[in-house]
Amino acid sequence: MSKEIKTIAFDADDTLWNNEIYYQETEHAFCELLSDYLPKEEVSKVLFATEMRNLERYGFGAKSFLLSLLETGAQITGSNMNNVLMYRILDLGHNLIDKPITLLDGVEDTLKQLHGSYQLVLATKGDLLDQERKLKNSNLGEYFHHVEVMSDKQIKDYDSLIGKLSCSTDQFLMVGNSVKSDIIPVLELGGSALHIPFHVTWAHEVVEENLTYEKYRKLGNIREVLDYLK
């Protein structure tokens, strides 16, 4: 089946570079900041509920997360939400946005070997400005024929992307760390998908992984994409 592949799309966060570990570090610092008001585990629960409520309003990404931090802080502290606390929460969000880009093992070498033989696409979701900044700082932009920053990664979003790329679903391969966002929608469309798990996963992205699709493989490292395509 890999002989049919003409276009390979890569997820960005936690597929090409570190991301979720920074969100978890920020959440841990936020829970510490509010630990005088609620136990840290409870702060985390309130924050996650706020994030889920806000997805339709703000979408995904660091700025959405920062707005949810501020809302959660105000909800938990009530009248004690003073300027000092607000600015400390803002600092947490700004530090998250300014985190350096650290490529995962084998990423650049793999893209370099695939470049020129396949149409390479960056297919990610989140805030446009934030994802453009990450791509620029990664120095990987030269390898991609097309960059698509999606507001979400549902079947309709991939269908729209494939339509822009002048390829069929049989020729399309998605590589990513999230079964929910990167793998299942593409498989449901009839495309191929390679899952490369990351060691931490946002709770919203966690799903059962017992997949039996013919065009699905689970890999241990991005370098194994090259073996799959041989």
Beta strands, then each sheet from edge to edge (+ up, - down):
strand 1: 7-10
strand 2: 119-125
strand 3: 146-150
strand 4: 172-176
strand 5: 192-195
strand 6: 216-218
sheet 1: 3+ 2+ 1+ 4+ 5+ 6+
end
